[in-house]
């Protein structure tokens, strides 16, 4: 049986992308195969959980919240997910993953959001949404994927000093209507 390195599990709303505003249970895994400077996961903190412990913790948060989704995030959650041991198999809700797209995603995941990092082009071939943290130097890469299937979201880069490049991201989206603007709603309304 596998164990999982879990950073935190919590209930809030999805603040980004297609499901922005949707109530969700977040499972934030610890560990990643990339080192992005804007990552909001503290990788030095992790709790080892068994399959059953993880499912029980999520089920407890879902209790009484019919319609909430499950969001697997990190770090890179695909490092810890396995085809042969599906999580949340009896749960009647959508299971979403936020991945950097460099690793395969098990087929029991219902919604795949790929957020390519550092202009990587070796993303998983099947996804529902591409979500880019907007960096002007990667515009040619974004444009090369504008005909790809799925939803394509542009998210302003949140800098450590509290500023963003929202004006530039908005300008890009207005000039390229196949993309949509995704802001970090949870930060705007002050929730986790």
N, C-alpha and C positions, 0 to 999 in steps of 0.2 A: 504494500500500500504506500502511496506517495504521501509526503508531507508538503505543505505549502508555506512559503515565507511571506507572511502578511504584515504589511505596514499598518493598516487600519481598515476598519469596516464601519461605515456610518450611513445614516439616512438623511437625505437632503433633496435638492432638485438638481437635475442635470443642467449645468450652466452653459454648455457649449454645443455647437453643431445642431444637427437635425432635431434632436430631442430636447433642446433647450426649454426649460420650464417644466419638464416632466418629473414628477416625484421618482426618486431612485434610491436603491441601496447600492452603495459603492463598496467594492472590494479593491483596495489599493495594495497591489503586490509590491514587494521589495526586490530590487535587483533589476539590472538592465544591461543590454549589450552595447549601449551607446552612453555618452556622457554629455547630455545637452545642458548648456549653462542655465537655462530657464526652468529646469525640472523642479516640480513642487513636491517631490517625494524625498523623504529623508531615508536614504538607503541603509544607513547604519542602524536603523531601528527596524526590527522584524520579530514577529512572534511565529514560532513553528506551530502549524495547525494541521491536524489530520483532516482527511476528506470529510468525515462525519462532524468534526468540530466546526469546520468552516461552513458546512451546509446548515448546521443548527444555529450558528450565529446569524446567518443571513435570514433564515426562516423566522427567527425571533424578531428581527427588524421589519420583515414583510408583514407580520401578523397585524391585521387590522388596516393594512394599506393596499387593498385590492387595486390593481391597475398599475402599481409601481413597477419599474423596470429594474434589472440588475445590471450594473455597469462594472466590468472588469477592467481595471486600469493599473497604473504603476508609475514608475518603472515600466518594464515591459512584461505584461501578463503572459504573453505567448511563451515565455521561457519556462513557465510552470504548468501550463495546461497540457492535457494528454487526451488523445483520441480514445484510448482504452479505459479511461476513468472519467466519464463526463460528470461535471459538477451540476448540481441543481436539477437532476434528471426528473424529479416529480413535480417541480415547480411550474405553475401555470402563469408564466410571465415571460416577457422578452428578455433574452440574455444578450447584452451588448458588450463589445470589447473595443477598447481604445488601444491601438497598437502602432508601433513605428513601421510595421509592414515588412520587416526583414526576416520574419520567421513564419512558418505555416500556422494557420489558425484551425483548431478542431472544428469539425462540421456540426457539432452540437451548439455552436454559437449562432444566434439568430441575426445579429446586426454587426457588421464589421466597419469600424471607423479607422481608417489608416491616416496617421499623421506623419508623413515622411519628414525625416530630420536631415538637416544639412544638405538638402538637395539630392538625397539618395534616390536612385531610379530603380533599384531592385526591389520593388514592393510586391507584395502578394498579388496574384492576378485577379482574385475575386474580392470585391469590397462593395459596401453600400454607400460609403461616403469617404471622400478625401478631405482632410482638414489640414490646411497649411498655416503654420505660424508665419506671418508675412515678413519676408526679408527681400528687399528690392533686388539684391543680386541674384535671386533665384527666379525672377520673373520669366526668363526663357523656359525654365523647367516647368513652371505652372502652366504656361501657355502650351507646352508640348502635351499636356494631359487634359486640355480643355475639351477634347472630343471623347475622352474616356467616359464610360458609363458611370452611373451613380451621381450623387450630389457632390459638389465641390465647394468647400467653404474656405474663406480667407479669414484668418483671425489675427488681429493686431498683436504685435510683439509687445509684451509687458516687460519693461526694463526694471532692473533692480532699484533704480532711483524713483520709481513710481510713475514714470512717463510711459507713453505708448507711441506707436507709429500709426495711430488710427487715421489721421488725415490721408496718409499715403495709401493705406489699405483700402479706405473708402474710395479714393480716386481710382485705384486699380479695379475694384468691383464695378464701379459705374462705367468704366471703359470696357469691361469684359463681362457682359451680362450672364455668361454661363456659370459664373461664380456667384456665391452669395456671401454676405458679410456675417461673420459669427463673432459676437462680443462675449466676454466672460460675464454672463448674466449674474452668476452667483456673487461675483465681486461687486457688481453694481448695487445689488440689493442687500449685500452684507451678510450672506450666509456662507456656510462652508461648502 
